[in-house]
Every structure is written in structure tokens, then in C-alpha cells.
Amino acid sequence: LFNVLGPEVEQARLLDVCAGTGAIALEALSRGAASATCLESDARSVALIAANAAHCGLEKRCIIVHGMAPDALTGARLGGPFDLIVLDPPYAAPWLEEAVRRAAVLLRPGGRLALEHASKRAAPEVVGLVLERTRRAGDSALSTYRAVTVNGRGAQHS
């Protein structure tokens, strides 16, 4: 993931959806991200993210939101816009496309969204996002998107 995102992580505002242990957010912070917001539905995982952030001394730059994706992706409590969004939902999640669509609204123009999904499942097409590439490895795939500006301002990549 970080080989794909490269230098875009530096000074980025990152949203980690289905954050689990917070490893992706904490890695981004260690690579120079300005802030990371973790969205996680499991209360035990929320506590683990907080403990991991404190252990790494990154708790001041790590915001933790307890909520369900995709519902929590419509609320103002996440902040935004974000430069980078990483979605790593359960592979069988029936709401995958809905989560990507809602997350797209939280991206700044030119921002990137990375979606981890089952390789047998196609990356969803979403208005406002251009699918850049899908990389497959066994049962897993990583699809990356770029947010574009639309609605009278012309579609353009940043």
C-alpha cells in the first residue's frame, strides 16, 4: 500500500476506514502524514487503536471514531476533506460500493482512495473517482482511485 501511495503520504490528512488495529493510520503518521482519522465499528478495536497510538506517541495526530461504515461516512464527525482514504472492509461486505461512493465525497479534488478487496470482486465504478489501477495478489486486490472535479468545473486530474 505505501509503495503505491509513495510520497503522497507526507503531510496528508488520511482517513482509515475499517481501521482494525490502526496499523495503516499509524504507519502513515510515521511516514509524515499530518493526521489520521480511524473509523472502526468494533469497540475492542477502537480501544486497541487508542493503545497503539499512545504506545507510538502518535495519539495527538490520531483521531478515532467509533462507527459503522458506510453509515458513519456521511457524518460531519469525520472531518474532511481528506487527501488519502484507505478502505479495508471485510471482503464479503455487501455495502462495499456504497462505502466507496460515500468516501469519495470526503476526498479533496485530486485526492486518492485505496480499496482493499477480494480479487474475484471487481472494483466498483463511482462517479467522481477515476480507477487508476488494480493490483492483484492471490485472493486480495488493491484498487486505487483519483478524485476528479466535476459539475461544471470540468473533469480534471490534480
C-alpha positions as a Markdown table, in Angstrom:
| # | Residue | x | y | z |
|---|---|---|---|---|
| 1 | Leu | 0.0 | 0.0 | 0.0 |
| 2 | Phe | 2.7 | 2.5 | 1.0 |
| 3 | Asn | 4.8 | 1.7 | -2.1 |
| 4 | Val | 1.7 | 2.6 | -4.2 |
| 5 | Leu | 0.9 | 5.8 | -2.2 |
| 6 | Gly | 4.6 | 6.9 | -2.1 |
| 7 | Pro | 5.3 | 10.5 | -1.2 |
| 8 | Glu | 1.6 | 11.4 | -1.2 |
| 9 | Val | 1.5 | 10.3 | 2.4 |
| 10 | Glu | 3.7 | 13.2 | 3.6 |
| 11 | Gln | 1.6 | 16.0 | 5.1 |
| 12 | Ala | -1.6 | 14.2 | 4.1 |
| 13 | Arg | -4.8 | 14.1 | 6.0 |
| 14 | Leu | -5.7 | 10.3 | 6.0 |
| 15 | Leu | -8.9 | 8.5 | 6.7 |
| 16 | Asp | -8.6 | 4.8 | 7.5 |
| 17 | Val | -12.0 | 3.1 | 7.2 |
| 18 | Cys | -12.4 | -0.3 | 8.9 |
| 19 | Ala | -9.2 | 0.6 | 10.7 |
| 20 | Gly | -8.8 | -2.7 | 12.8 |
| 21 | Thr | -5.7 | -2.2 | 14.9 |
| 22 | Gly | -4.9 | 1.2 | 13.3 |
| 23 | Ala | -1.7 | -0.1 | 11.7 |
| 24 | Ile | -2.3 | 1.7 | 8.4 |
| 25 | Ala | -3.0 | 5.0 | 10.1 |
| 26 | Leu | -0.1 | 4.7 | 12.4 |
| 27 | Glu | 2.2 | 3.7 | 9.6 |
| 28 | Ala | 1.0 | 6.8 | 7.6 |
| 29 | Leu | 1.7 | 9.0 | 10.6 |
| 30 | Ser | 5.2 | 7.5 | 11.0 |
| 31 | Arg | 5.8 | 8.4 | 7.3 |
| 32 | Gly | 4.9 | 12.0 | 7.8 |
| 33 | Ala | 1.1 | 12.2 | 7.4 |
| 34 | Ala | -0.3 | 15.3 | 9.1 |
| 35 | Ser | -3.2 | 13.5 | 10.7 |
| 36 | Ala | -5.0 | 10.2 | 10.6 |
| 37 | Thr | -8.6 | 9.5 | 11.4 |
| 38 | Cys | -9.5 | 5.9 | 12.1 |
| 39 | Leu | -13.1 | 4.7 | 11.6 |
| 40 | Glu | -13.8 | 1.4 | 13.3 |
| 41 | Ser | -17.0 | -0.3 | 14.3 |
| 42 | Asp | -15.7 | -2.8 | 16.9 |
| 43 | Ala | -15.3 | -1.3 | 20.4 |
| 44 | Arg | -12.4 | -3.6 | 21.3 |
| 45 | Ser | -10.6 | -2.5 | 18.2 |
| 46 | Val | -11.2 | 1.2 | 19.0 |
| 47 | Ala | -9.5 | 0.7 | 22.4 |
| 48 | Leu | -6.7 | -1.2 | 20.7 |
| 49 | Ile | -6.1 | 1.7 | 18.2 |
| 50 | Ala | -6.0 | 4.2 | 21.1 |
| 51 | Ala | -3.5 | 2.0 | 22.9 |
| 52 | Asn | -1.3 | 1.5 | 19.8 |
| 53 | Ala | -1.4 | 5.3 | 19.1 |
| 54 | Ala | -0.4 | 6.1 | 22.6 |
| 55 | His | 2.4 | 3.4 | 22.6 |
| 56 | Cys | 3.8 | 5.0 | 19.4 |
| 57 | Gly | 3.5 | 8.6 | 20.8 |
| 58 | Leu | 1.1 | 9.5 | 18.0 |
| 59 | Glu | -2.2 | 10.0 | 19.9 |
| 60 | Lys | -2.2 | 13.7 | 19.3 |
| 61 | Arg | -2.3 | 13.2 | 15.5 |
| 62 | Cys | -4.6 | 10.2 | 15.5 |
| 63 | Ile | -8.4 | 10.7 | 15.7 |
| 64 | Ile | -10.5 | 7.6 | 16.5 |
| 65 | Val | -14.2 | 7.5 | 15.5 |
| 66 | His | -16.3 | 4.6 | 16.7 |
| 67 | Gly | -18.9 | 4.0 | 13.9 |
| 68 | Met | -20.1 | 1.7 | 11.2 |
| 69 | Ala | -19.2 | 2.1 | 7.6 |
| 70 | Pro | -20.8 | 3.1 | 5.3 |
| 71 | Asp | -23.2 | 5.0 | 7.7 |
| 72 | Ala | -20.5 | 7.0 | 9.5 |
| 73 | Leu | -19.1 | 8.1 | 6.2 |
| 74 | Thr | -21.9 | 10.6 | 5.8 |
| 75 | Gly | -21.4 | 12.4 | 9.2 |
| 76 | Ala | -19.6 | 15.6 | 9.8 |
| 77 | Arg | -17.8 | 14.0 | 12.7 |
| 78 | Leu | -15.1 | 12.5 | 10.5 |
| 79 | Gly | -13.9 | 15.9 | 9.2 |
| 80 | Gly | -12.6 | 16.2 | 5.8 |
| 81 | Pro | -11.8 | 16.7 | 3.1 |
| 82 | Phe | -9.1 | 14.1 | 3.2 |
| 83 | Asp | -6.0 | 13.7 | 0.9 |
| 84 | Leu | -6.0 | 9.9 | 1.2 |
| 85 | Ile | -8.7 | 7.4 | 2.2 |
| 86 | Val | -8.0 | 3.7 | 2.7 |
| 87 | Leu | -10.9 | 1.3 | 2.8 |
| 88 | Asp | -10.2 | -2.2 | 4.0 |
| 89 | Pro | -13.7 | -3.7 | 4.6 |
| 90 | Pro | -14.5 | -7.4 | 5.1 |
| 91 | Tyr | -14.3 | -8.9 | 1.7 |
| 92 | Ala | -17.9 | -10.2 | 1.9 |
| 93 | Ala | -19.3 | -6.8 | 2.9 |
| 94 | Pro | -22.4 | -6.1 | 0.9 |
| 95 | Trp | -22.0 | -2.4 | 1.3 |
| 96 | Leu | -18.6 | -2.1 | -0.4 |
| 97 | Glu | -19.8 | 0.1 | -3.3 |
| 98 | Glu | -21.9 | 2.3 | -1.0 |
| 99 | Ala | -18.8 | 2.9 | 1.2 |
| 100 | Val | -16.6 | 3.8 | -1.7 |
| 101 | Arg | -19.3 | 6.2 | -3.0 |
| 102 | Arg | -19.7 | 7.9 | 0.4 |
| 103 | Ala | -15.9 | 8.0 | 0.9 |
| 104 | Ala | -15.5 | 9.7 | -2.5 |
| 105 | Val | -17.4 | 12.7 | -1.2 |
| 106 | Leu | -14.9 | 13.1 | 1.6 |
| 107 | Leu | -11.9 | 13.3 | -0.7 |
| 108 | Arg | -10.4 | 16.6 | -1.8 |
| 109 | Pro | -10.1 | 17.1 | -5.6 |
| 110 | Gly | -7.0 | 15.1 | -6.7 |
| 111 | Gly | -7.0 | 13.0 | -3.6 |
| 112 | Arg | -6.6 | 9.3 | -3.6 |
| 113 | Leu | -8.6 | 6.4 | -2.4 |
| 114 | Ala | -7.2 | 2.9 | -1.9 |
| 115 | Leu | -9.6 | 0.0 | -1.7 |
| 116 | Glu | -8.5 | -3.5 | -0.5 |
| 117 | His | -11.0 | -6.1 | -1.7 |
| 118 | Ala | -11.3 | -9.7 | -2.9 |
| 119 | Ser | -9.5 | -10.2 | -6.2 |
| 120 | Lys | -12.6 | -12.0 | -7.6 |
| 121 | Arg | -14.7 | -8.9 | -7.0 |
| 122 | Ala | -14.4 | -6.0 | -9.4 |
| 123 | Ala | -13.5 | -2.6 | -8.1 |
| 124 | Pro | -16.7 | -0.5 | -8.2 |
| 125 | Glu | -17.1 | 2.4 | -10.6 |
| 126 | Val | -18.0 | 5.5 | -8.8 |
| 127 | Val | -18.9 | 9.0 | -10.1 |
| 128 | Gly | -16.2 | 11.4 | -9.1 |
| 129 | Leu | -13.5 | 8.8 | -9.0 |
| 130 | Val | -11.2 | 7.5 | -11.7 |
| 131 | Leu | -10.0 | 4.0 | -11.2 |
| 132 | Glu | -6.2 | 4.2 | -11.7 |
| 133 | Arg | -5.1 | 0.7 | -11.3 |
| 134 | Thr | -5.9 | -2.7 | -9.6 |
| 135 | Arg | -3.1 | -4.9 | -8.4 |
| 136 | Arg | -3.9 | -8.5 | -7.6 |
| 137 | Ala | -2.0 | -10.9 | -5.3 |
| 138 | Gly | -3.7 | -14.2 | -4.6 |
| 139 | Asp | -7.2 | -13.7 | -3.1 |
| 140 | Ser | -6.5 | -9.9 | -2.4 |
| 141 | Ala | -6.6 | -6.9 | -4.6 |
| 142 | Leu | -5.7 | -3.2 | -4.1 |
| 143 | Ser | -7.5 | -0.8 | -6.3 |
| 144 | Thr | -6.5 | 2.9 | -6.3 |
| 145 | Tyr | -8.7 | 5.8 | -7.4 |
| 146 | Arg | -8.1 | 9.5 | -8.0 |
| 147 | Ala | -10.8 | 12.1 | -7.2 |
| 148 | Val | -11.7 | 14.4 | -10.0 |
| 149 | Thr | -13.6 | 17.7 | -10.1 |
| 150 | Val | -16.9 | 17.6 | -11.8 |
| 151 | Asn | -20.2 | 19.6 | -12.0 |
| 152 | Gly | -19.4 | 22.5 | -14.3 |
| 153 | Arg | -15.8 | 22.8 | -13.3 |
| 154 | Gly | -14.7 | 20.1 | -15.8 |
| 155 | Ala | -13.3 | 16.8 | -15.1 |
| 156 | Gln | -9.6 | 17.1 | -14.4 |
| 157 | His | -6.9 | 15.3 | -12.5 |
| 158 | Ser | -4.9 | 17.1 | -9.9 |
